Amino acid sequence: MSLRARLLFAVWLLAGLAIWVLLVVDAHEQFRLYYSNVVQTASALVCGLVCLGTRDVFPRSSPLRRAWGLIGVGVIAWGVGSAIFAGYPVLHGGEETPYPYYSDLAFLMTSPLIALGLLAFKRSTGLVAPLWGISLALVVLAVSGYWCFVANASGLAEGPASALTAIGYIVFDPVLVAVTVLVASSFRGGAIGNAWWLVLAGVGLYFCANQLYSYLSFLEAYTTGSWIDVGWVFGFGLIALAGLTTRNLMR
């Protein structure tokens, strides 16, 4: 890992841990809200730009270029959604952003784009999932699908906008985590494969944060600046680290 990658990840780690620290020391709620929103948005946008930069080190004919491009665009979509989400408290005197909101239109693009990126990586490297990997992915799809339904079920009865948002999270997130398991079961080692393990770990954190947010939002128990927010920050940090590691391997 290059010095630049280590420094970037160290800053990322400290910025994410600060969310926990502010929570533990019981910093002012509005300050925690603004700080967490800024860190989440910056994490996603920087991660997306790193992924697009990694895409550019591959020749135009390389399928891996498409894989990193899709992941980068997906993460940037989340960053745009986060910026919209963060703008609501600024414009409304520090009030929490409602759920669903326009930001969810961007958030919902992230999971399918990252899933397509992972599948593009799998196809481009000729990886073949073993039978146990396919079986495990199907089990994970069923289990995560059930969990996502439980986490988002309340939204199905809250009006058209809420119902469509809930359906999106119920469908897209389980597909993403199942694809993640399928790709993980295909790995056979190697430097490139080791870098992609970081991507998969980042996706796992992203998925967990998404579902905990949805569940707590419907219980009206979520506040920006809570410990859940670290899942998004660290998840995007791991994906960015994978991109920087891959860039170094290609030089």
DRENDO-1510 file (C-alpha; in Angstrom, 1 decimal, always signed):
<recs>
REC; n; res; u; v; w
REC; 1; MET; +0.0; +0.0; +0.0 .
REC; 2; SER; +1.4; +3.4; -1.0 .
REC; 3; LEU; +2.0; +6.2; +1.6 .
REC; 4; ARG; -0.7; +8.3; +0.0 .
REC; 5; ALA; -3.2; +5.4; +0.4 .
REC; 6; ARG; -2.2; +4.9; +4.0 .
REC; 7; LEU; -2.6; +8.6; +4.8 .
REC; 8; LEU; -6.0; +8.8; +3.1 .
REC; 9; PHE; -7.2; +5.8; +5.0 .
REC; 10; ALA; -5.9; +7.2; +8.3 .
REC; 11; VAL; -7.8; +10.4; +7.8 .
REC; 12; TRP; -10.9; +8.5; +6.7 .
REC; 13; LEU; -10.6; +6.3; +9.8 .
REC; 14; LEU; -10.2; +9.3; +12.2 .
REC; 15; ALA; -13.1; +11.2; +10.6 .
REC; 16; GLY; -15.4; +8.2; +11.0 .
REC; 17; LEU; -14.3; +7.5; +14.5 .
REC; 18; ALA; -15.0; +11.1; +15.4 .
REC; 19; ILE; -18.7; +10.4; +14.8 .
REC; 20; TRP; -18.6; +7.8; +17.7 .
REC; 21; VAL; -16.5; +10.2; +19.9 .
REC; 22; LEU; -19.0; +13.0; +19.5 .
REC; 23; LEU; -21.8; +10.6; +20.4 .
REC; 24; VAL; -19.9; +9.3; +23.5 .
REC; 25; VAL; -19.1; +12.8; +24.8 .
REC; 26; ASP; -22.7; +13.9; +24.1 .
REC; 27; ALA; -21.7; +16.8; +21.8 .
REC; 28; HIS; -24.5; +19.1; +20.8 .
REC; 29; GLU; -27.1; +17.2; +18.7 .
REC; 30; GLN; -27.1; +19.7; +15.8 .
REC; 31; PHE; -23.3; +19.7; +15.6 .
REC; 32; ARG; -23.3; +15.9; +15.4 .
REC; 33; LEU; -25.9; +16.1; +12.7 .
REC; 34; TYR; -24.0; +18.5; +10.5 .
REC; 35; TYR; -20.6; +16.8; +11.1 .
REC; 36; SER; -21.9; +13.3; +10.2 .
REC; 37; ASN; -23.7; +14.6; +7.1 .
REC; 38; VAL; -20.5; +16.3; +5.8 .
REC; 39; VAL; -18.3; +13.2; +6.5 .
REC; 40; GLN; -20.8; +10.8; +4.9 .
REC; 41; THR; -21.2; +13.0; +1.8 .
REC; 42; ALA; -17.4; +13.6; +1.5 .
REC; 43; SER; -16.7; +9.9; +2.0 .
REC; 44; ALA; -19.0; +8.8; -0.8 .
REC; 45; LEU; -17.9; +11.5; -3.3 .
REC; 46; VAL; -14.2; +10.9; -2.7 .
REC; 47; CYS; -14.7; +7.2; -2.9 .
REC; 48; GLY; -16.6; +7.5; -6.2 .
REC; 49; LEU; -13.8; +9.7; -7.7 .
REC; 50; VAL; -11.2; +7.2; -6.5 .
REC; 51; CYS; -13.1; +4.4; -8.2 .
REC; 52; LEU; -13.4; +6.4; -11.5 .
REC; 53; GLY; -9.7; +7.2; -11.3 .
REC; 54; THR; -9.0; +3.5; -10.9 .
REC; 55; ARG; -11.2; +2.8; -13.9 .
REC; 56; ASP; -8.9; +5.1; -16.0 .
REC; 57; VAL; -5.8; +3.1; -15.4 .
REC; 58; PHE; -7.3; +0.2; -17.4 .
REC; 59; PRO; -7.3; +0.3; -21.2 .
REC; 60; ARG; -10.6; +1.0; -22.8 .
REC; 61; SER; -10.8; -2.6; -24.0 .
REC; 62; SER; -10.6; -3.9; -20.4 .
REC; 63; PRO; -13.8; -5.2; -18.8 .
REC; 64; LEU; -12.3; -4.2; -15.4 .
REC; 65; ARG; -12.7; -0.6; -16.6 .
REC; 66; ARG; -16.4; -1.1; -16.7 .
REC; 67; ALA; -16.5; -2.8; -13.3 .
REC; 68; TRP; -14.8; +0.1; -11.6 .
REC; 69; GLY; -16.8; +2.7; -13.5 .
REC; 70; LEU; -20.1; +1.2; -12.4 .
REC; 71; ILE; -19.0; +1.0; -8.8 .
REC; 72; GLY; -17.8; +4.6; -9.0 .
REC; 73; VAL; -21.0; +5.9; -10.5 .
REC; 74; GLY; -23.0; +4.0; -7.9 .
REC; 75; VAL; -21.1; +5.4; -5.0 .
REC; 76; ILE; -21.2; +8.9; -6.4 .
REC; 77; ALA; -25.0; +8.5; -6.7 .
REC; 78; TRP; -25.1; +7.8; -3.0 .
REC; 79; GLY; -22.9; +10.9; -2.4 .
REC; 80; VAL; -25.4; +13.0; -4.3 .
REC; 81; GLY; -28.2; +11.6; -2.3 .
REC; 82; SER; -26.3; +12.3; +0.9 .
REC; 83; ALA; -25.8; +15.9; -0.2 .
REC; 84; ILE; -29.5; +16.3; -0.8 .
REC; 85; PHE; -30.2; +14.6; +2.6 .
REC; 86; ALA; -27.7; +16.9; +4.3 .
REC; 87; GLY; -29.3; +20.0; +2.7 .
REC; 88; TYR; -32.6; +19.5; +4.4 .
REC; 89; PRO; -31.5; +20.3; +7.9 .
REC; 90; VAL; -29.6; +23.4; +6.7 .
REC; 91; LEU; -32.8; +24.7; +5.0 .
REC; 92; HIS; -35.1; +23.8; +7.8 .
REC; 93; GLY; -33.4; +24.9; +11.0 .
REC; 94; GLY; -31.6; +21.7; +11.9 .
REC; 95; GLU; -34.7; +19.4; +11.5 .
REC; 96; GLU; -34.0; +15.8; +10.7 .
REC; 97; THR; -34.5; +14.9; +7.0 .
REC; 98; PRO; -37.8; +13.1; +6.5 .
REC; 99; TYR; -38.1; +9.5; +5.1 .
REC; 100; PRO; -38.6; +9.0; +2.3 .
REC; 101; TYR; -37.1; +12.1; +0.7 .
REC; 102; TYR; -35.7; +13.1; -2.8 .
REC; 103; SER; -32.4; +11.8; -1.6 .
REC; 104; ASP; -33.7; +8.3; -1.7 .
REC; 105; LEU; -34.0; +8.5; -5.5 .
REC; 106; ALA; -30.2; +8.7; -5.6 .
REC; 107; PHE; -29.6; +6.2; -2.8 .
REC; 108; LEU; -31.7; +3.6; -4.6 .
REC; 109; MET; -29.4; +3.8; -7.6 .
REC; 110; THR; -26.4; +2.7; -5.6 .
REC; 111; SER; -27.0; -1.0; -4.9 .
REC; 112; PRO; -27.9; -2.0; -8.4 .
REC; 113; LEU; -25.0; -0.1; -9.9 .
REC; 114; ILE; -22.5; -1.7; -7.5 .
REC; 115; ALA; -24.0; -5.1; -8.1 .
REC; 116; LEU; -23.6; -4.7; -11.8 .
REC; 117; GLY; -20.0; -3.6; -11.2 .
REC; 118; LEU; -19.3; -6.7; -9.1 .
REC; 119; LEU; -20.8; -8.9; -11.8 .
REC; 120; ALA; -18.7; -7.2; -14.5 .
REC; 121; PHE; -15.6; -7.9; -12.4 .
REC; 122; LYS; -16.6; -11.6; -12.1 .
REC; 123; ARG; -17.2; -11.9; -15.8 .
REC; 124; SER; -14.0; -10.0; -16.8 .
REC; 125; THR; -11.8; -12.2; -14.6 .
REC; 126; GLY; -13.4; -15.5; -15.7 .
REC; 127; LEU; -14.3; -16.4; -12.1 .
REC; 128; VAL; -16.7; -19.3; -11.7 .
REC; 129; ALA; -18.7; -19.6; -8.5 .
REC; 130; PRO; -18.7; -23.1; -7.0 .
REC; 131; LEU; -22.0; -24.9; -6.3 .
REC; 132; TRP; -21.6; -24.1; -2.6 .
REC; 133; GLY; -21.1; -20.4; -3.4 .
REC; 134; ILE; -24.3; -20.4; -5.6 .
REC; 135; SER; -26.2; -22.2; -2.8 .
REC; 136; LEU; -24.9; -19.8; -0.2 .
REC; 137; ALA; -25.8; -16.8; -2.3 .
REC; 138; LEU; -29.4; -18.0; -2.7 .
REC; 139; VAL; -29.6; -18.6; +1.1 .
REC; 140; VAL; -28.3; -15.1; +1.7 .
REC; 141; LEU; -30.7; -13.7; -0.8 .
REC; 142; ALA; -33.6; -15.3; +1.1 .
REC; 143; VAL; -32.4; -14.3; +4.5 .
REC; 144; SER; -31.4; -10.7; +3.6 .
REC; 145; GLY; -34.7; -10.4; +1.6 .
REC; 146; TYR; -36.6; -11.3; +4.7 .
REC; 147; TRP; -34.6; -8.9; +6.9 .
REC; 148; CYS; -35.1; -6.1; +4.4 .
REC; 149; PHE; -38.8; -6.8; +4.3 .
REC; 150; VAL; -39.0; -6.6; +8.1 .
REC; 151; ALA; -36.8; -3.4; +8.1 .
REC; 152; ASN; -38.9; -1.7; +5.4 .
REC; 153; ALA; -42.4; -3.3; +5.8 .
REC; 154; SER; -43.8; -0.3; +7.7 .
REC; 155; GLY; -43.2; +1.9; +4.7 .
REC; 156; LEU; -45.4; -0.2; +2.4 .
REC; 157; ALA; -48.5; +1.2; +4.1 .
REC; 158; GLU; -47.4; +4.8; +4.4 .
REC; 159; GLY; -48.4; +6.1; +0.9 .
REC; 160; PRO; -47.2; +5.7; -2.7 .
REC; 161; ALA; -43.8; +7.4; -2.2 .
REC; 162; SER; -43.0; +5.6; +0.9 .
REC; 163; ALA; -44.2; +2.3; -0.5 .
REC; 164; LEU; -42.1; +2.6; -3.7 .
REC; 165; THR; -39.0; +3.6; -1.7 .
REC; 166; ALA; -39.5; +0.6; +0.6 .
REC; 167; ILE; -39.9; -1.8; -2.3 .
REC; 168; GLY; -36.7; -0.5; -3.8 .
REC; 169; TYR; -34.7; -1.2; -0.6 .
REC; 170; ILE; -36.5; -4.6; -0.2 .
REC; 171; VAL; -35.4; -5.6; -3.7 .
REC; 172; PHE; -32.1; -3.9; -4.5 .
REC; 173; ASP; -30.1; -4.4; -1.2 .
REC; 174; PRO; -30.7; -8.2; -0.9 .
REC; 175; VAL; -29.6; -8.6; -4.6 .
REC; 176; LEU; -26.5; -6.7; -3.9 .
REC; 177; VAL; -25.5; -8.7; -0.8 .
REC; 178; ALA; -26.2; -12.0; -2.7 .
REC; 179; VAL; -24.1; -10.9; -5.6 .
REC; 180; THR; -21.3; -10.0; -3.1 .
REC; 181; VAL; -21.4; -13.5; -1.7 .
REC; 182; LEU; -21.4; -15.0; -5.1 .
REC; 183; VAL; -18.3; -13.1; -6.2 .
REC; 184; ALA; -16.6; -13.8; -2.9 .
REC; 185; SER; -17.0; -17.5; -3.3 .
REC; 186; SER; -15.4; -17.3; -6.7 .
REC; 187; PHE; -12.0; -15.8; -5.5 .
REC; 188; ARG; -8.9; -17.9; -5.8 .
REC; 189; GLY; -6.4; -15.5; -4.3 .
REC; 190; GLY; -3.9; -13.2; -5.9 .
REC; 191; ALA; -3.1; -9.5; -5.5 .
REC; 192; ILE; -6.1; -8.3; -7.5 .
REC; 193; GLY; -8.4; -10.7; -5.6 .
REC; 194; ASN; -7.1; -9.5; -2.3 .
REC; 195; ALA; -7.9; -5.9; -3.2 .
REC; 196; TRP; -11.4; -6.9; -4.2 .
REC; 197; TRP; -11.9; -8.4; -0.8 .
REC; 198; LEU; -11.8; -4.9; +0.5 .
REC; 199; VAL; -14.6; -3.9; -1.9 .
REC; 200; LEU; -16.7; -6.8; -0.6 .
REC; 201; ALA; -16.1; -5.9; +3.0 .
REC; 202; GLY; -17.1; -2.3; +2.2 .
REC; 203; VAL; -20.3; -3.4; +0.5 .
REC; 204; GLY; -21.1; -5.5; +3.6 .
REC; 205; LEU; -20.8; -2.5; +5.8 .
REC; 206; TYR; -22.9; -0.4; +3.4 .
REC; 207; PHE; -25.6; -3.0; +3.4 .
REC; 208; CYS; -25.8; -3.2; +7.2 .
REC; 209; ALA; -25.9; +0.5; +7.6 .
REC; 210; ASN; -28.7; +0.8; +5.0 .
REC; 211; GLN; -30.9; -1.7; +6.7 .
REC; 212; LEU; -30.4; -0.5; +10.2 .
REC; 213; TYR; -31.2; +3.0; +9.0 .
REC; 214; SER; -34.4; +1.9; +7.3 .
REC; 215; TYR; -35.5; -0.1; +10.3 .
REC; 216; LEU; -34.8; +2.7; +12.9 .
REC; 217; SER; -36.3; +5.3; +10.6 .
REC; 218; PHE; -39.6; +3.6; +10.5 .
REC; 219; LEU; -39.4; +3.2; +14.3 .
REC; 220; GLU; -38.6; +7.0; +14.4 .
REC; 221; ALA; -35.5; +6.0; +16.4 .
REC; 222; TYR; -32.8; +7.2; +14.0 .
REC; 223; THR; -30.9; +10.5; +14.3 .
REC; 224; THR; -28.1; +11.6; +12.1 .
REC; 225; GLY; -24.8; +11.3; +14.0 .
REC; 226; SER; -25.6; +8.0; +15.5 .
REC; 227; TRP; -23.2; +5.0; +15.5 .
REC; 228; ILE; -24.9; +3.6; +12.3 .
REC; 229; ASP; -23.4; +6.4; +10.2 .
REC; 230; VAL; -19.9; +5.0; +10.7 .
REC; 231; GLY; -21.0; +2.0; +8.6 .
REC; 232; TRP; -21.3; +4.1; +5.5 .
REC; 233; VAL; -18.1; +6.1; +6.1 .
REC; 234; PHE; -16.0; +3.0; +6.8 .
REC; 235; GLY; -17.7; +1.0; +4.0 .
REC; 236; PHE; -16.8; +3.6; +1.4 .
REC; 237; GLY; -13.4; +4.0; +2.9 .
REC; 238; LEU; -12.7; +0.3; +2.3 .
REC; 239; ILE; -13.9; +0.5; -1.3 .
REC; 240; ALA; -11.6; +3.6; -1.9 .
REC; 241; LEU; -8.7; +1.7; -0.3 .
REC; 242; ALA; -9.3; -1.2; -2.7 .
REC; 243; GLY; -9.3; +1.3; -5.6 .
REC; 244; LEU; -6.0; +2.8; -4.6 .
REC; 245; THR; -4.4; -0.6; -4.0 .
REC; 246; THR; -5.5; -1.7; -7.5 .
REC; 247; ARG; -4.1; +1.4; -9.0 .
REC; 248; ASN; -0.7; +0.7; -7.5 .
REC; 249; LEU; -0.8; -2.8; -8.8 .
REC; 250; MET; -1.4; -1.6; -12.3 .
REC; 251; ARG; +1.5; +0.8; -12.4 .
</recs>
